[in-house]
Amino acid sequence: MDRDSLIKYINATIASGDAQTSALDYDVEAIADELEQQAGPGTGEKVEAPVFWATIQKHKKNT
């Protein structure tokens, strides 16, 4: 998965988690960076689900 696809996937996954949740509440670029560091460039889909969600929660903006 290329970086643009990974970012679209992260945005869609965050949005699908909760109707009240918006990807705007998260630093999606930082999430993509960390997932790529964990699994290699363009391979964010190979990260285990608990790690994926923990990474997302770690990058929630303070709003």
LUMLUMDREN-2810 file (N, C-alpha, C; in Angstrom, 1 decimal):
<atoms>
<atom><aa>M</aa><ch>A</ch><at>N</at><xx>0.9</xx><yy>-1.2</yy><zz>0.0</zz></atom>
<atom><aa>M</aa><ch>A</ch><at>CA</at><xx>0.0</xx><yy>0.0</yy><zz>0.0</zz></atom>
<atom><aa>M</aa><ch>A</ch><at>C</at><xx>0.9</xx><yy>1.2</yy><zz>0.0</zz></atom>
<atom><aa>D</aa><ch>A</ch><at>N</at><xx>0.7</xx><yy>2.1</yy><zz>-0.9</zz></atom>
<atom><aa>D</aa><ch>A</ch><at>CA</at><xx>1.5</xx><yy>3.4</yy><zz>-1.0</zz></atom>
<atom><aa>D</aa><ch>A</ch><at>C</at><xx>1.0</xx><yy>4.3</yy><zz>0.1</zz></atom>
<atom><aa>R</aa><ch>A</ch><at>N</at><xx>1.8</xx><yy>5.4</yy><zz>0.4</zz></atom>
<atom><aa>R</aa><ch>A</ch><at>CA</at><xx>1.5</xx><yy>6.3</yy><zz>1.5</zz></atom>
<atom><aa>R</aa><ch>A</ch><at>C</at><xx>0.1</xx><yy>6.9</yy><zz>1.4</zz></atom>
<atom><aa>D</aa><ch>A</ch><at>N</at><xx>-0.3</xx><yy>7.4</yy><zz>0.2</zz></atom>
<atom><aa>D</aa><ch>A</ch><at>CA</at><xx>-1.6</xx><yy>8.0</yy><zz>0.0</zz></atom>
<atom><aa>D</aa><ch>A</ch><at>C</at><xx>-2.7</xx><yy>7.0</yy><zz>0.4</zz></atom>
<atom><aa>S</aa><ch>A</ch><at>N</at><xx>-2.6</xx><yy>5.8</yy><zz>-0.1</zz></atom>
<atom><aa>S</aa><ch>A</ch><at>CA</at><xx>-3.6</xx><yy>4.8</yy><zz>0.2</zz></atom>
<atom><aa>S</aa><ch>A</ch><at>C</at><xx>-3.6</xx><yy>4.5</yy><zz>1.7</zz></atom>
<atom><aa>L</aa><ch>A</ch><at>N</at><xx>-2.4</xx><yy>4.5</yy><zz>2.4</zz></atom>
<atom><aa>L</aa><ch>A</ch><at>CA</at><xx>-2.3</xx><yy>4.2</yy><zz>3.8</zz></atom>
<atom><aa>L</aa><ch>A</ch><at>C</at><xx>-3.1</xx><yy>5.3</yy><zz>4.6</zz></atom>
<atom><aa>I</aa><ch>A</ch><at>N</at><xx>-2.8</xx><yy>6.6</yy><zz>4.2</zz></atom>
<atom><aa>I</aa><ch>A</ch><at>CA</at><xx>-3.5</xx><yy>7.7</yy><zz>4.8</zz></atom>
<atom><aa>I</aa><ch>A</ch><at>C</at><xx>-5.0</xx><yy>7.6</yy><zz>4.6</zz></atom>
<atom><aa>K</aa><ch>A</ch><at>N</at><xx>-5.5</xx><yy>7.3</yy><zz>3.4</zz></atom>
<atom><aa>K</aa><ch>A</ch><at>CA</at><xx>-6.9</xx><yy>7.1</yy><zz>3.2</zz></atom>
<atom><aa>K</aa><ch>A</ch><at>C</at><xx>-7.5</xx><yy>6.0</yy><zz>4.0</zz></atom>
<atom><aa>Y</aa><ch>A</ch><at>N</at><xx>-6.7</xx><yy>4.9</yy><zz>4.2</zz></atom>
<atom><aa>Y</aa><ch>A</ch><at>CA</at><xx>-7.2</xx><yy>3.8</yy><zz>5.0</zz></atom>
<atom><aa>Y</aa><ch>A</ch><at>C</at><xx>-7.3</xx><yy>4.2</yy><zz>6.4</zz></atom>
<atom><aa>I</aa><ch>A</ch><at>N</at><xx>-6.3</xx><yy>5.0</yy><zz>7.0</zz></atom>
<atom><aa>I</aa><ch>A</ch><at>CA</at><xx>-6.3</xx><yy>5.4</yy><zz>8.3</zz></atom>
<atom><aa>I</aa><ch>A</ch><at>C</at><xx>-7.6</xx><yy>6.3</yy><zz>8.5</zz></atom>
<atom><aa>N</aa><ch>A</ch><at>N</at><xx>-7.8</xx><yy>7.3</yy><zz>7.6</zz></atom>
<atom><aa>N</aa><ch>A</ch><at>CA</at><xx>-8.9</xx><yy>8.2</yy><zz>7.7</zz></atom>
<atom><aa>N</aa><ch>A</ch><at>C</at><xx>-10.2</xx><yy>7.4</yy><zz>7.7</zz></atom>
<atom><aa>A</aa><ch>A</ch><at>N</at><xx>-10.4</xx><yy>6.5</yy><zz>6.8</zz></atom>
<atom><aa>A</aa><ch>A</ch><at>CA</at><xx>-11.6</xx><yy>5.7</yy><zz>6.7</zz></atom>
<atom><aa>A</aa><ch>A</ch><at>C</at><xx>-11.8</xx><yy>4.8</yy><zz>8.0</zz></atom>
<atom><aa>T</aa><ch>A</ch><at>N</at><xx>-10.7</xx><yy>4.3</yy><zz>8.5</zz></atom>
<atom><aa>T</aa><ch>A</ch><at>CA</at><xx>-10.8</xx><yy>3.4</yy><zz>9.7</zz></atom>
<atom><aa>T</aa><ch>A</ch><at>C</at><xx>-11.2</xx><yy>4.2</yy><zz>10.9</zz></atom>
<atom><aa>I</aa><ch>A</ch><at>N</at><xx>-10.6</xx><yy>5.4</yy><zz>11.1</zz></atom>
<atom><aa>I</aa><ch>A</ch><at>CA</at><xx>-11.0</xx><yy>6.3</yy><zz>12.2</zz></atom>
<atom><aa>I</aa><ch>A</ch><at>C</at><xx>-12.5</xx><yy>6.6</yy><zz>12.1</zz></atom>
<atom><aa>A</aa><ch>A</ch><at>N</at><xx>-12.9</xx><yy>7.0</yy><zz>10.9</zz></atom>
<atom><aa>A</aa><ch>A</ch><at>CA</at><xx>-14.3</xx><yy>7.5</yy><zz>10.7</zz></atom>
<atom><aa>A</aa><ch>A</ch><at>C</at><xx>-15.3</xx><yy>6.3</yy><zz>10.9</zz></atom>
<atom><aa>S</aa><ch>A</ch><at>N</at><xx>-14.9</xx><yy>5.1</yy><zz>10.6</zz></atom>
<atom><aa>S</aa><ch>A</ch><at>CA</at><xx>-15.8</xx><yy>4.0</yy><zz>10.7</zz></atom>
<atom><aa>S</aa><ch>A</ch><at>C</at><xx>-15.9</xx><yy>3.5</yy><zz>12.2</zz></atom>
<atom><aa>G</aa><ch>A</ch><at>N</at><xx>-15.0</xx><yy>3.9</yy><zz>13.0</zz></atom>
<atom><aa>G</aa><ch>A</ch><at>CA</at><xx>-14.9</xx><yy>3.5</yy><zz>14.4</zz></atom>
<atom><aa>G</aa><ch>A</ch><at>C</at><xx>-16.1</xx><yy>4.0</yy><zz>15.2</zz></atom>
<atom><aa>D</aa><ch>A</ch><at>N</at><xx>-16.5</xx><yy>5.2</yy><zz>14.9</zz></atom>
<atom><aa>D</aa><ch>A</ch><at>CA</at><xx>-17.5</xx><yy>5.9</yy><zz>15.7</zz></atom>
<atom><aa>D</aa><ch>A</ch><at>C</at><xx>-18.1</xx><yy>7.1</yy><zz>14.9</zz></atom>
<atom><aa>A</aa><ch>A</ch><at>N</at><xx>-19.4</xx><yy>7.2</yy><zz>14.9</zz></atom>
<atom><aa>A</aa><ch>A</ch><at>CA</at><xx>-20.0</xx><yy>8.2</yy><zz>14.1</zz></atom>
<atom><aa>A</aa><ch>A</ch><at>C</at><xx>-19.6</xx><yy>9.6</yy><zz>14.7</zz></atom>
<atom><aa>Q</aa><ch>A</ch><at>N</at><xx>-19.2</xx><yy>9.7</yy><zz>15.9</zz></atom>
<atom><aa>Q</aa><ch>A</ch><at>CA</at><xx>-18.8</xx><yy>11.0</yy><zz>16.5</zz></atom>
<atom><aa>Q</aa><ch>A</ch><at>C</at><xx>-17.3</xx><yy>11.3</yy><zz>16.3</zz></atom>
<atom><aa>T</aa><ch>A</ch><at>N</at><xx>-16.6</xx><yy>10.4</yy><zz>15.7</zz></atom>
<atom><aa>T</aa><ch>A</ch><at>CA</at><xx>-15.2</xx><yy>10.5</yy><zz>15.6</zz></atom>
<atom><aa>T</aa><ch>A</ch><at>C</at><xx>-14.8</xx><yy>11.0</yy><zz>14.2</zz></atom>
<atom><aa>S</aa><ch>A</ch><at>N</at><xx>-13.9</xx><yy>11.9</yy><zz>14.1</zz></atom>
<atom><aa>S</aa><ch>A</ch><at>CA</at><xx>-13.4</xx><yy>12.5</yy><zz>12.9</zz></atom>
<atom><aa>S</aa><ch>A</ch><at>C</at><xx>-11.9</xx><yy>12.3</yy><zz>12.8</zz></atom>
<atom><aa>A</aa><ch>A</ch><at>N</at><xx>-11.5</xx><yy>12.0</yy><zz>11.6</zz></atom>
<atom><aa>A</aa><ch>A</ch><at>CA</at><xx>-10.0</xx><yy>11.9</yy><zz>11.4</zz></atom>
<atom><aa>A</aa><ch>A</ch><at>C</at><xx>-9.3</xx><yy>13.2</yy><zz>11.7</zz></atom>
<atom><aa>L</aa><ch>A</ch><at>N</at><xx>-10.1</xx><yy>14.3</yy><zz>11.6</zz></atom>
<atom><aa>L</aa><ch>A</ch><at>CA</at><xx>-9.5</xx><yy>15.7</yy><zz>11.9</zz></atom>
<atom><aa>L</aa><ch>A</ch><at>C</at><xx>-9.0</xx><yy>15.8</yy><zz>13.4</zz></atom>
<atom><aa>D</aa><ch>A</ch><at>N</at><xx>-9.5</xx><yy>14.9</yy><zz>14.2</zz></atom>
<atom><aa>D</aa><ch>A</ch><at>CA</at><xx>-9.1</xx><yy>14.9</yy><zz>15.6</zz></atom>
<atom><aa>D</aa><ch>A</ch><at>C</at><xx>-7.8</xx><yy>14.2</yy><zz>15.8</zz></atom>
<atom><aa>Y</aa><ch>A</ch><at>N</at><xx>-7.2</xx><yy>13.7</yy><zz>14.8</zz></atom>
<atom><aa>Y</aa><ch>A</ch><at>CA</at><xx>-6.0</xx><yy>12.9</yy><zz>14.9</zz></atom>
<atom><aa>Y</aa><ch>A</ch><at>C</at><xx>-4.9</xx><yy>13.4</yy><zz>13.9</zz></atom>
<atom><aa>D</aa><ch>A</ch><at>N</at><xx>-3.6</xx><yy>13.2</yy><zz>14.3</zz></atom>
<atom><aa>D</aa><ch>A</ch><at>CA</at><xx>-2.5</xx><yy>13.5</yy><zz>13.4</zz></atom>
<atom><aa>D</aa><ch>A</ch><at>C</at><xx>-2.2</xx><yy>12.4</yy><zz>12.5</zz></atom>
<atom><aa>V</aa><ch>A</ch><at>N</at><xx>-3.0</xx><yy>12.3</yy><zz>11.4</zz></atom>
<atom><aa>V</aa><ch>A</ch><at>CA</at><xx>-2.9</xx><yy>11.2</yy><zz>10.5</zz></atom>
<atom><aa>V</aa><ch>A</ch><at>C</at><xx>-1.5</xx><yy>11.0</yy><zz>9.9</zz></atom>
<atom><aa>E</aa><ch>A</ch><at>N</at><xx>-0.8</xx><yy>12.1</yy><zz>9.6</zz></atom>
<atom><aa>E</aa><ch>A</ch><at>CA</at><xx>0.5</xx><yy>11.9</yy><zz>9.1</zz></atom>
<atom><aa>E</aa><ch>A</ch><at>C</at><xx>1.4</xx><yy>11.3</yy><zz>10.1</zz></atom>
<atom><aa>A</aa><ch>A</ch><at>N</at><xx>1.3</xx><yy>11.6</yy><zz>11.3</zz></atom>
<atom><aa>A</aa><ch>A</ch><at>CA</at><xx>2.2</xx><yy>11.0</yy><zz>12.4</zz></atom>
<atom><aa>A</aa><ch>A</ch><at>C</at><xx>1.8</xx><yy>9.5</yy><zz>12.5</zz></atom>
<atom><aa>I</aa><ch>A</ch><at>N</at><xx>0.5</xx><yy>9.2</yy><zz>12.4</zz></atom>
<atom><aa>I</aa><ch>A</ch><at>CA</at><xx>0.1</xx><yy>7.8</yy><zz>12.5</zz></atom>
<atom><aa>I</aa><ch>A</ch><at>C</at><xx>0.7</xx><yy>7.0</yy><zz>11.4</zz></atom>
<atom><aa>A</aa><ch>A</ch><at>N</at><xx>0.6</xx><yy>7.6</yy><zz>10.2</zz></atom>
<atom><aa>A</aa><ch>A</ch><at>CA</at><xx>1.2</xx><yy>6.9</yy><zz>9.0</zz></atom>
<atom><aa>A</aa><ch>A</ch><at>C</at><xx>2.7</xx><yy>6.7</yy><zz>9.2</zz></atom>
<atom><aa>D</aa><ch>A</ch><at>N</at><xx>3.4</xx><yy>7.7</yy><zz>9.7</zz></atom>
<atom><aa>D</aa><ch>A</ch><at>CA</at><xx>4.9</xx><yy>7.7</yy><zz>9.9</zz></atom>
<atom><aa>D</aa><ch>A</ch><at>C</at><xx>5.2</xx><yy>6.5</yy><zz>10.9</zz></atom>
<atom><aa>E</aa><ch>A</ch><at>N</at><xx>4.5</xx><yy>6.5</yy><zz>12.0</zz></atom>
<atom><aa>E</aa><ch>A</ch><at>CA</at><xx>4.7</xx><yy>5.4</yy><zz>13.0</zz></atom>
<atom><aa>E</aa><ch>A</ch><at>C</at><xx>4.4</xx><yy>4.0</yy><zz>12.5</zz></atom>
<atom><aa>L</aa><ch>A</ch><at>N</at><xx>3.3</xx><yy>3.9</yy><zz>11.7</zz></atom>
<atom><aa>L</aa><ch>A</ch><at>CA</at><xx>3.0</xx><yy>2.6</yy><zz>11.2</zz></atom>
<atom><aa>L</aa><ch>A</ch><at>C</at><xx>4.0</xx><yy>2.1</yy><zz>10.2</zz></atom>
<atom><aa>E</aa><ch>A</ch><at>N</at><xx>4.5</xx><yy>3.1</yy><zz>9.4</zz></atom>
<atom><aa>E</aa><ch>A</ch><at>CA</at><xx>5.6</xx><yy>2.7</yy><zz>8.4</zz></atom>
<atom><aa>E</aa><ch>A</ch><at>C</at><xx>6.9</xx><yy>2.3</yy><zz>9.1</zz></atom>
<atom><aa>Q</aa><ch>A</ch><at>N</at><xx>7.2</xx><yy>3.0</yy><zz>10.3</zz></atom>
<atom><aa>Q</aa><ch>A</ch><at>CA</at><xx>8.3</xx><yy>2.6</yy><zz>11.0</zz></atom>
<atom><aa>Q</aa><ch>A</ch><at>C</at><xx>8.2</xx><yy>1.2</yy><zz>11.6</zz></atom>
<atom><aa>Q</aa><ch>A</ch><at>N</at><xx>7.0</xx><yy>0.9</yy><zz>12.0</zz></atom>
<atom><aa>Q</aa><ch>A</ch><at>CA</at><xx>6.8</xx><yy>-0.4</yy><zz>12.7</zz></atom>
<atom><aa>Q</aa><ch>A</ch><at>C</at><xx>6.8</xx><yy>-1.6</yy><zz>11.7</zz></atom>
<atom><aa>A</aa><ch>A</ch><at>N</at><xx>6.2</xx><yy>-1.3</yy><zz>10.5</zz></atom>
<atom><aa>A</aa><ch>A</ch><at>CA</at><xx>6.0</xx><yy>-2.4</yy><zz>9.5</zz></atom>
<atom><aa>A</aa><ch>A</ch><at>C</at><xx>6.8</xx><yy>-2.2</yy><zz>8.2</zz></atom>
<atom><aa>G</aa><ch>A</ch><at>N</at><xx>7.4</xx><yy>-1.1</yy><zz>8.0</zz></atom>
<atom><aa>G</aa><ch>A</ch><at>CA</at><xx>8.1</xx><yy>-0.8</yy><zz>6.8</zz></atom>
<atom><aa>G</aa><ch>A</ch><at>C</at><xx>7.2</xx><yy>0.1</yy><zz>5.9</zz></atom>
<atom><aa>P</aa><ch>A</ch><at>N</at><xx>7.8</xx><yy>0.8</yy><zz>5.0</zz></atom>
<atom><aa>P</aa><ch>A</ch><at>CA</at><xx>7.1</xx><yy>1.7</yy><zz>4.1</zz></atom>
<atom><aa>P</aa><ch>A</ch><at>C</at><xx>6.0</xx><yy>1.0</yy><zz>3.3</zz></atom>
<atom><aa>G</aa><ch>A</ch><at>N</at><xx>4.8</xx><yy>1.6</yy><zz>3.4</zz></atom>
<atom><aa>G</aa><ch>A</ch><at>CA</at><xx>3.7</xx><yy>1.1</yy><zz>2.5</zz></atom>
<atom><aa>G</aa><ch>A</ch><at>C</at><xx>3.1</xx><yy>-0.2</yy><zz>3.0</zz></atom>
<atom><aa>T</aa><ch>A</ch><at>N</at><xx>3.4</xx><yy>-0.6</yy><zz>4.3</zz></atom>
<atom><aa>T</aa><ch>A</ch><at>CA</at><xx>2.9</xx><yy>-1.9</yy><zz>4.7</zz></atom>
<atom><aa>T</aa><ch>A</ch><at>C</at><xx>2.1</xx><yy>-1.7</yy><zz>6.0</zz></atom>
<atom><aa>G</aa><ch>A</ch><at>N</at><xx>1.5</xx><yy>-0.6</yy><zz>6.2</zz></atom>
<atom><aa>G</aa><ch>A</ch><at>CA</at><xx>0.7</xx><yy>-0.4</yy><zz>7.4</zz></atom>
<atom><aa>G</aa><ch>A</ch><at>C</at><xx>-0.4</xx><yy>-1.4</yy><zz>7.7</zz></atom>
<atom><aa>E</aa><ch>A</ch><at>N</at><xx>-0.9</xx><yy>-2.0</yy><zz>6.6</zz></atom>
<atom><aa>E</aa><ch>A</ch><at>CA</at><xx>-2.0</xx><yy>-3.0</yy><zz>6.7</zz></atom>
<atom><aa>E</aa><ch>A</ch><at>C</at><xx>-1.4</xx><yy>-4.3</yy><zz>7.4</zz></atom>
<atom><aa>K</aa><ch>A</ch><at>N</at><xx>-0.1</xx><yy>-4.4</yy><zz>7.5</zz></atom>
<atom><aa>K</aa><ch>A</ch><at>CA</at><xx>0.5</xx><yy>-5.6</yy><zz>8.2</zz></atom>
<atom><aa>K</aa><ch>A</ch><at>C</at><xx>0.6</xx><yy>-5.5</yy><zz>9.7</zz></atom>
<atom><aa>V</aa><ch>A</ch><at>N</at><xx>0.3</xx><yy>-4.4</yy><zz>10.2</zz></atom>
<atom><aa>V</aa><ch>A</ch><at>CA</at><xx>0.4</xx><yy>-4.1</yy><zz>11.6</zz></atom>
<atom><aa>V</aa><ch>A</ch><at>C</at><xx>-0.9</xx><yy>-4.8</yy><zz>12.3</zz></atom>
<atom><aa>E</aa><ch>A</ch><at>N</at><xx>-0.6</xx><yy>-5.5</yy><zz>13.4</zz></atom>
<atom><aa>E</aa><ch>A</ch><at>CA</at><xx>-1.7</xx><yy>-6.1</yy><zz>14.1</zz></atom>
<atom><aa>E</aa><ch>A</ch><at>C</at><xx>-2.7</xx><yy>-5.0</yy><zz>14.6</zz></atom>
<atom><aa>A</aa><ch>A</ch><at>N</at><xx>-4.0</xx><yy>-5.4</yy><zz>14.6</zz></atom>
<atom><aa>A</aa><ch>A</ch><at>CA</at><xx>-5.1</xx><yy>-4.5</yy><zz>15.0</zz></atom>
<atom><aa>A</aa><ch>A</ch><at>C</at><xx>-4.9</xx><yy>-3.8</yy><zz>16.3</zz></atom>
<atom><aa>P</aa><ch>A</ch><at>N</at><xx>-4.5</xx><yy>-4.5</yy><zz>17.4</zz></atom>
<atom><aa>P</aa><ch>A</ch><at>CA</at><xx>-4.3</xx><yy>-3.7</yy><zz>18.7</zz></atom>
<atom><aa>P</aa><ch>A</ch><at>C</at><xx>-3.2</xx><yy>-2.7</yy><zz>18.6</zz></atom>
<atom><aa>V</aa><ch>A</ch><at>N</at><xx>-2.2</xx><yy>-3.0</yy><zz>17.9</zz></atom>
<atom><aa>V</aa><ch>A</ch><at>CA</at><xx>-1.1</xx><yy>-2.0</yy><zz>17.7</zz></atom>
<atom><aa>V</aa><ch>A</ch><at>C</at><xx>-1.6</xx><yy>-0.8</yy><zz>16.8</zz></atom>
<atom><aa>F</aa><ch>A</ch><at>N</at><xx>-2.3</xx><yy>-1.2</yy><zz>15.8</zz></atom>
<atom><aa>F</aa><ch>A</ch><at>CA</at><xx>-2.9</xx><yy>-0.1</yy><zz>14.9</zz></atom>
<atom><aa>F</aa><ch>A</ch><at>C</at><xx>-3.7</xx><yy>0.9</yy><zz>15.7</zz></atom>
<atom><aa>W</aa><ch>A</ch><at>N</at><xx>-4.6</xx><yy>0.3</yy><zz>16.5</zz></atom>
<atom><aa>W</aa><ch>A</ch><at>CA</at><xx>-5.5</xx><yy>1.2</yy><zz>17.3</zz></atom>
<atom><aa>W</aa><ch>A</ch><at>C</at><xx>-4.8</xx><yy>2.0</yy><zz>18.4</zz></atom>
<atom><aa>A</aa><ch>A</ch><at>N</at><xx>-3.8</xx><yy>1.3</yy><zz>19.0</zz></atom>
<atom><aa>A</aa><ch>A</ch><at>CA</at><xx>-3.0</xx><yy>2.0</yy><zz>20.0</zz></atom>
<atom><aa>A</aa><ch>A</ch><at>C</at><xx>-2.2</xx><yy>3.2</yy><zz>19.4</zz></atom>
<atom><aa>T</aa><ch>A</ch><at>N</at><xx>-1.7</xx><yy>3.0</yy><zz>18.2</zz></atom>
<atom><aa>T</aa><ch>A</ch><at>CA</at><xx>-1.0</xx><yy>4.0</yy><zz>17.5</zz></atom>
<atom><aa>T</aa><ch>A</ch><at>C</at><xx>-1.9</xx><yy>5.2</yy><zz>17.2</zz></atom>
<atom><aa>I</aa><ch>A</ch><at>N</at><xx>-3.1</xx><yy>4.9</yy><zz>16.7</zz></atom>
<atom><aa>I</aa><ch>A</ch><at>CA</at><xx>-4.1</xx><yy>5.9</yy><zz>16.4</zz></atom>
<atom><aa>I</aa><ch>A</ch><at>C</at><xx>-4.4</xx><yy>6.7</yy><zz>17.7</zz></atom>
<atom><aa>Q</aa><ch>A</ch><at>N</at><xx>-4.7</xx><yy>6.0</yy><zz>18.8</zz></atom>
<atom><aa>Q</aa><ch>A</ch><at>CA</at><xx>-5.0</xx><yy>6.7</yy><zz>20.1</zz></atom>
<atom><aa>Q</aa><ch>A</ch><at>C</at><xx>-3.9</xx><yy>7.6</yy><zz>20.6</zz></atom>
<atom><aa>K</aa><ch>A</ch><at>N</at><xx>-2.7</xx><yy>7.2</yy><zz>20.3</zz></atom>
<atom><aa>K</aa><ch>A</ch><at>CA</at><xx>-1.5</xx><yy>7.9</yy><zz>20.7</zz></atom>
<atom><aa>K</aa><ch>A</ch><at>C</at><xx>-1.4</xx><yy>9.2</yy><zz>20.1</zz></atom>
<atom><aa>H</aa><ch>A</ch><at>N</at><xx>-2.0</xx><yy>9.3</yy><zz>18.9</zz></atom>
<atom><aa>H</aa><ch>A</ch><at>CA</at><xx>-1.8</xx><yy>10.6</yy><zz>18.1</zz></atom>
<atom><aa>H</aa><ch>A</ch><at>C</at><xx>-3.1</xx><yy>11.4</yy><zz>18.0</zz></atom>
<atom><aa>K</aa><ch>A</ch><at>N</at><xx>-4.0</xx><yy>11.2</yy><zz>19.0</zz></atom>
<atom><aa>K</aa><ch>A</ch><at>CA</at><xx>-5.2</xx><yy>12.0</yy><zz>19.1</zz></atom>
<atom><aa>K</aa><ch>A</ch><at>C</at><xx>-4.8</xx><yy>13.4</yy><zz>19.5</zz></atom>
<atom><aa>K</aa><ch>A</ch><at>N</at><xx>-5.3</xx><yy>14.4</yy><zz>18.8</zz></atom>
<atom><aa>K</aa><ch>A</ch><at>CA</at><xx>-5.0</xx><yy>15.8</yy><zz>19.1</zz></atom>
<atom><aa>K</aa><ch>A</ch><at>C</at><xx>-5.7</xx><yy>16.2</yy><zz>20.3</zz></atom>
<atom><aa>N</aa><ch>A</ch><at>N</at><xx>-5.2</xx><yy>17.1</yy><zz>21.1</zz></atom>
<atom><aa>N</aa><ch>A</ch><at>CA</at><xx>-5.8</xx><yy>17.7</yy><zz>22.2</zz></atom>
<atom><aa>N</aa><ch>A</ch><at>C</at><xx>-6.7</xx><yy>18.8</yy><zz>21.8</zz></atom>
<atom><aa>T</aa><ch>A</ch><at>N</at><xx>-8.0</xx><yy>18.5</yy><zz>21.6</zz></atom>
<atom><aa>T</aa><ch>A</ch><at>CA</at><xx>-9.0</xx><yy>19.5</yy><zz>21.2</zz></atom>
<atom><aa>T</aa><ch>A</ch><at>C</at><xx>-9.9</xx><yy>19.9</yy><zz>22.2</zz></atom>
</atoms>
